[in-house]
Amino acid sequence: MILPSRLGRHFAYCGAERNSIARPYTQGDVRAIKSVSDEREMNMARQIALALTGAIVFASSAQAQDEQASTAAIYACANTADDAERLACYDTAVGRLQVAEAAGDVALVSREDVREAQRSNFGLMLPNLTIPGFGNGGDDANRIDTVVFPIASVERDVRDRVLVTLENGQVWRQTDQKTFSIKDKEEAEIRRGALGSFFIKLDGGRAFRAERIN
């Protein structure tokens, strides 16, 4: 999800042109800001809410130290009582977030992006990354425990273990001694087991233990 390119400008000047985020306010600016109706201010607040709904900001280690380039800084502006100061706060916070995003220091990631990353990395032993509210924590009820992918090929290696190559490029190798037919298989269902184990069914057949090798 991408923040509207002119969102920060709208917050500080209510449609007026601006030359830079850090330009000092003139008396005319303050009078213009104070004249904004409550309804218009609410509309602008809704724009921020819509821009950030279902998204999360990932920051580099350097950028993460600057709280002002974050959604938290934007939300904090709502607590500013003075109209002019509040709108100036929105302009600064949104502007800094836009600059950080353009520089690659932060990225907005949707819930669907996170789910797709989970599916792509399913079976890999990666450090746990917990993102509050996105259902991807180690014990989260919304964690993906089963995936289904189309098969590119199924074959046996020199030790007669089944190798399953999926259309997305994942390769899985059998780790138990079960025997079964691998002819004309089209779909693999992979589910998470206990203690980091995984099981595969080919076209709904007999489940066998496997590991991802790429």
C-alpha positions, -999 to +999 in steps of 0.1 A: +000+000+000+015+034-010+007+067+007-009+092-016+019+113-031+003+146-021-010+136+013+015+154+034+009+186+013-028+185+019-023+182+057-002+212+062-016+237+037-051+223+028-045+224-009-020+253-010+014+248-027+044+242-005+081+246-013+096+223+014+086+204+044+107+225+067+095+260+054+086+282+084+049+291+088+039+327+081+010+344+098-010+339+066-004+302+068-016+301+104-048+321+096-054+298+066-050+267+087-072+279+115-100+286+090-102+249+080-135+234+091-137+204+114-153+184+086-124+190+063-099+180+090-119+148+096-117+141+059-079+145+059-077+122+090-097+096+071-072+098+042-044+089+066-064+061+081-073+047+047-037+050+035-024+030+065-052+005+070-039-031+064-003-019+061+028-020+082+060+000+080+093-019+079+123+004+087+160-001+084+179-001+116+191+034+111+157+048+102+140+029+130+158+051+155+139+081+142+104+078+155+092+107+134+095+087+102+068+062+113+031+057+114+033+062+152+044+098+146+014+104+124-010+090+149+006+110+177-004+142+158-041+136+166-033+144+203-022+179+195-049+203+206-041+234+186-054+232+151-024+249+134+001+228+154-018+196+147-019+201+109+017+212+109+025+179+128+007+159+102+026+176+074+059+170+090+053+134+100+038+124+066+065+143+047+093+125+066+077+091+060+074+099+023+111+109+021+121+077+040+100+056+017+115+072-014+150+066+001+143+029+007+145+033+045+110+022+051+085+001+031+047-003+034+037-040+034+001-052+032-012-082+051-014-101+018+023-094+011+031-110+045+009-140+037+025-145+003+060-143+019+049-170+044+038-192+015+070-186-004+092-194+026+071-223+039+094-251+049+125-230+053+142-227+087+142-189+091+143-168+122+108-161+135+095-127+125+064-116+145+044-087+132+016-077+156-019-081+140-006-098+109-011-134+121+024-146+115+037-151+150+051-185+161+019-194+181-006-172+162-038-189+153-036-174+118-002-189+110-001-208+078+002-245+085-008-260+052-001-249+016-012-263-017+009-258-049+009-272-084+036-297-092+063-292-120+078-326-117+082-357-094+111-380-096+133-403-075+170-396-066+198-422-065+187-433-030+151-438-042+138-408-023+110-388-039+119-353-051+090-330-056+096-298-077+068-273-075+059-247-101+070-219-078+105-234-077+104-250-043+120-285-041+111-310-014+128-343-007+113-374+010+129-382+044+110-414+054+109-449+038+073-450+025+067-462-010+040-450-034+034-442-070+047-408-083+032-411-118+012-381-132+010-361-101-004-325-104-008-310-069+011-311-036-004-304-003+022-297+023+014-294+060+034-285+091+040-312+116+054-313+151+090-302+160+097-286+126+086-315+105+066-314+073+043-339+054+033-340+018+004-355+000+005-358-038-030-355-053-045-364-019-026-396-016-006-411+012+013-386+033+050-388+036+076-369+056+097-344+036+121-315+039+125-285+017+160-284+002+160-250-016 
